[in-house]
Amino acid sequence: MPDCIVVGGGAIGLLTARQLFLQGMDVLLLERGLLGGESSWAGGGIISPLYPWRYDDCVNLLAERSKKIYPELVKTLFEETGSDCELIDSGLFVVNHENQQDILSWSKKWSIEASYIDDSNAIHQIEKTVGDAVGRGIWLPDIKQIRNPKLIKALKASFDYLSIPYQENAVVEEVIVENNKVSGVRTQQKVLNADKIIIASGAWSAQFSVTQAAVDVLPVKGQMIMYKGEPNLVKRMVLSEGHYIIPRNDGRILAGSTLEKIGFDKSVSTSALDELHQAAVELVPLLEGLPIERQWAGLRPGTKKGIPYICPHDIEGLYIHAGHFRNGIVLGAASAELMADIVLDRKPWCDPVPYALRAQH
Ligand SMILES: Cc1cc2nc3c(=O)[nH]c(=O)nc-3n(C[C@H](O)[C@H](O)[C@H](O)COP(=O)(O)OP(=O)(O)OC[C@H]3O[C@@H](n4cnc5c(N)ncnc54)[C@H](O)[C@@H]3O)c2cc1C
C-alpha cells in the first residue's frame, strides 16, 4: 500500500509525485489517460505569468521560485533521461499601454530586469520581425520558455528511471472516506488504499463528491495554432492583448490563445483559428506566409484570481493541488515543493495561507 496516491498525471501531479518520492515517500500516481495528455501538453510553456504585475504577490512568489528551480530540474532530467526540455532564454516583449509605474514597481519588487521601450529601431533590434503594431512596450529579457510536451516526456522518463510507480488509463471514480478520513480511491478496476490522497486533476479537480463543494476550479478552454517555420526566423516571445507568439528551437512558432468558459469542450473552431492567425500576423507579419501545421485546444484549471489551491482539505489525509489556471507550468515546480512540505508536515518554504481552501472565496 502506498503512503500517498496522486490523482492526475499532468505537470502538477507529476512534479508533486516526483518531489514526494525524492523525499522518501511511497507514492502512486494515477492518470485517467496518458501522462500529461491534457492541459500540460496543450500549453505554451512561458516561464512567467502573462502580465505578472496584474497578479497577486502569492502568484509571483511561486513564479519567481520556479524560475530558479527550472534550470537545475531540467539539467537533472537530462542527466537522468537524456531528454532535453528545451528551456531557452527567449525573452518576452509585452506590447503595453498600462501604467508604467505599476510595472516598474513590480520589476523592482521582484528584481526582474524590465525596460520600457517606445523606439521602433530599438524594438526591431530585439526582434526584427515584429510589425508596426508593436510600437511600445516592456522588454523582459530574462523570461524563459520550456517546451512543455518535452517537459512531460522527460518527467515520464524520470519516473521510469527512478522507478516511481504510476498507472496510465486508471480512472479514479471515487475518493473513499471513512469517519472523515481518506482510506483510498476506487478506480474503474479496483480499490487502492492509502492514508493520503492528493487531487491534482487539473480542470477536473471538482469532479469528486468530496471536492465538489469545496474546490472552485472550472475549465477554461485555450486554443492554439502552430506555424511551421525555419529555426531562428523569429527569436523572441511577443505578447499583446492576451495573444502571443512563442518561437520554438526547431522553427515552429506557436500562436495563442483563446480564453473560453464553455465547459469541458476541447473542440477547435475556425473562428478561433482566424482570431489567432490575425493577431499573430499583426504582431509578426511574416507569419502570413507560413503554413499552419496544427490547431489544438486544452482545458486550463481556472480559478477566480489564478491562485492555485495548495492545501489540505477538511477531510483528514486529503489534499488539493489544482487551479493553476494559465500558469501551471511556471508555477508548478515551486507549487510542488510547497505541496510536498504540507503533505510531509515540514516547515513550508513559504506562507501557505493564500493557497488554502477558503482563501479564495
Ligand atoms: C492554450 C494554453 C496555453 C497555456 N500556456 C501556458 C504557459 O505559457 N505557461 C504556463 O505556465 N501555463 C500555461 N498554460 C496552463 C497550464 O498548461 C496549466 O495550468 C497546467 O497544465 C495545469 O496542470 P495540471 O496538471 O493541473 O492539469 P492537467 O495537465 O490538465 O492534468 C490533469 C490530469 O488529471 C487527469 N485526471 C482528471 N480526472 C482524473 C481522474 N478521475 N482519474 C485520474 N486522472 C484524472 C487528466 O486526465 C489530466 O491528465 C496553458 C494552458 C493552455 C490550455
The ligand as a Tripos MOL2 file, in Angstrom:
@<TRIPOS>MOLECULE
LIG
   53    58     1     0     0
SMALL
NO_CHARGES

@<TRIPOS>ATOM
      1 C1         -3.5430   27.1010  -24.5980 C.3       1 LIG1
      2 C2         -2.8590   27.0580  -23.2660 C.ar      1 LIG1
      3 C3         -1.6960   27.7890  -23.0710 C.ar      1 LIG1
      4 C4         -1.0380   27.7400  -21.8450 C.ar      1 LIG1
      5 N1          0.1620   28.3810  -21.7170 N.ar      1 LIG1
      6 C5          0.8420   28.3060  -20.5410 C.ar      1 LIG1
      7 C6          2.1090   28.9220  -20.4050 C.ar      1 LIG1
      8 O1          2.6420   29.5140  -21.3520 O.2       1 LIG1
      9 N2          2.7470   28.8440  -19.2030 N.ar      1 LIG1
     10 C7          2.1850   28.1900  -18.1340 C.ar      1 LIG1
     11 O2          2.7910   28.1750  -17.0680 O.2       1 LIG1
     12 N3          0.9800   27.5800  -18.2460 N.ar      1 LIG1
     13 C8          0.3050   27.6340  -19.4160 C.ar      1 LIG1
     14 N4         -0.9180   27.0400  -19.5380 N.ar      1 LIG1
     15 C9         -1.5620   26.4780  -18.3320 C.3       1 LIG1
     16 C10        -1.0080   25.1440  -17.9540 C.3       1 LIG1
     17 O3         -0.9440   24.3240  -19.0880 O.3       1 LIG1
     18 C11        -1.9040   24.5330  -16.8660 C.3       1 LIG1
     19 O4         -2.0400   25.4160  -15.7850 O.3       1 LIG1
     20 C12        -1.2940   23.2360  -16.3460 C.3       1 LIG1
     21 O5         -1.0510   22.3660  -17.4040 O.3       1 LIG1
     22 C13        -2.1970   22.5720  -15.3310 C.3       1 LIG1
     23 O6         -1.6120   21.3360  -14.9980 O.3       1 LIG1
     24 P1         -2.4410   20.2360  -14.2450 P.3       1 LIG1
     25 O7         -1.5530   19.1000  -14.0280 O.co2     1 LIG1
     26 O8         -3.1330   20.8560  -13.0880 O.co2     1 LIG1
     27 O9         -3.6270   19.8880  -15.2870 O.3       1 LIG1
     28 P2         -3.6460   18.8660  -16.4990 P.3       1 LIG1
     29 O10        -2.4230   18.9440  -17.3190 O.co2     1 LIG1
     30 O11        -4.9490   19.0650  -17.2050 O.co2     1 LIG1
     31 O12        -3.6250   17.4670  -15.7870 O.3       1 LIG1
     32 C14        -4.7060   16.9760  -15.0300 C.3       1 LIG1
     33 C15        -4.7190   15.4840  -15.2690 C.3       1 LIG1
     34 O13        -5.6700   14.8750  -14.3950 O.3       1 LIG1
     35 C16        -6.2050   13.7690  -15.0860 C.3       1 LIG1
     36 N5         -7.4640   13.3710  -14.4650 N.ar      1 LIG1
     37 C17        -8.6260   14.0630  -14.4240 C.ar      1 LIG1
     38 N6         -9.5630   13.3550  -13.7960 N.ar      1 LIG1
     39 C18        -8.9820   12.1890  -13.4280 C.ar      1 LIG1
     40 C19        -9.4700   11.0310  -12.7520 C.ar      1 LIG1
     41 N7        -10.7310   10.9360  -12.3310 N.pl3     1 LIG1
     42 N8         -8.6190   10.0000  -12.5450 N.ar      1 LIG1
     43 C20        -7.3230   10.0660  -12.9620 C.ar      1 LIG1
     44 N9         -6.8270   11.1380  -13.6140 N.ar      1 LIG1
     45 C21        -7.6500   12.1860  -13.8400 C.ar      1 LIG1
     46 C22        -6.3880   14.3050  -16.5110 C.3       1 LIG1
     47 O14        -6.5270   13.2580  -17.4480 O.3       1 LIG1
     48 C23        -5.1370   15.1320  -16.6960 C.3       1 LIG1
     49 O15        -4.1010   14.4280  -17.3360 O.3       1 LIG1
     50 C24        -1.5920   26.9980  -20.7700 C.ar      1 LIG1
     51 C25        -2.7360   26.2460  -20.9620 C.ar      1 LIG1
     52 C26        -3.3720   26.2540  -22.2100 C.ar      1 LIG1
     53 C27        -4.5930   25.4130  -22.4090 C.3       1 LIG1
@<TRIPOS>BOND
     1     1     2 1
     2     2     3 ar
     3     2    52 ar
     4     3     4 ar
     5     4     5 ar
     6     4    50 ar
     7     5     6 ar
     8     6     7 ar
     9     6    13 1
    10     7     8 2
    11     7     9 ar
    12     9    10 ar
    13    10    11 2
    14    10    12 ar
    15    12    13 ar
    16    13    14 ar
    17    14    15 1
    18    14    50 ar
    19    15    16 1
    20    16    17 1
    21    16    18 1
    22    18    19 1
    23    18    20 1
    24    20    21 1
    25    20    22 1
    26    22    23 1
    27    23    24 1
    28    24    25 2
    29    24    26 1
    30    24    27 1
    31    27    28 1
    32    28    29 2
    33    28    30 1
    34    28    31 1
    35    31    32 1
    36    32    33 1
    37    33    34 1
    38    33    48 1
    39    34    35 1
    40    35    36 1
    41    35    46 1
    42    36    37 ar
    43    36    45 ar
    44    37    38 ar
    45    38    39 ar
    46    39    40 ar
    47    39    45 ar
    48    40    41 1
    49    40    42 ar
    50    42    43 ar
    51    43    44 ar
    52    44    45 ar
    53    46    47 1
    54    46    48 1
    55    48    49 1
    56    50    51 ar
    57    51    52 ar
    58    52    53 1
@<TRIPOS>SUBSTRUCTURE
     1 LIG1         1 GROUP 0 **** ****
